[in-house]
C-alpha cells in the first residue's frame, strides 16, 4: 500500500483498487501449510469437546473482535443447525478485564482468566497480528503450564508466540488489515471444519 501521505491524497478509486489487490495478494499466498495449521487446531478443539472441554480465545482490538466472532459462530451456528459448542472469548467481561488490569496489570488480563477457567485438555486460541502481544504471551505461558493446548492466529514472522504454541496459522502479510482479514477467513474455515463433524440438531426445542 502507498504511504500515509500519498494515501491521503489518492482518489478513492485508487485506494479501493489497491486495497482489493493487497487482499488478493495476501489470499494468494495461502497454501497447504495454512490449511494444515487450521486443521490441527480443529482437531484439538474437537478432542477437547469430546472430553467435555472447551475452546478459549483472546486477542486485542480487532483481534479481540475476531476472537468474539469465532466464538459466536460456534456457540450459535455457522452454516448448519447443530448443538451449541463450548467456546468462550476472554475479551468480553469488562468487570474482570478492568479488575485484573487494575490489580495485576494489563499483561495479566487473559492469563488470569486462563488460570481460573482453563482445564487440562482445553484449547486456547491466541490471536495477535504481531505475535508479540504481552497479554497473549502471558496467557500462552499460563495455558501451557496448566496443560491446555495452545494455538495462535499470528502475522508477520509469528513473533514470540510462534515458538510458544502447539500450532500457528501465520497470515502471509506484513500489513495489519490484511493479516486481520486472513485471520477471519481462517476463523470461518475453522468453523466449517468443526461444524462438518458435529451431529445435526434435532427437532425445534429438543436438546442434543
Order of alpha helices (4+ residues) and beta strands (2+ residues): alpha-alpha-alpha-beta-alpha-beta-alpha-alpha-beta-alpha-beta-beta-alpha
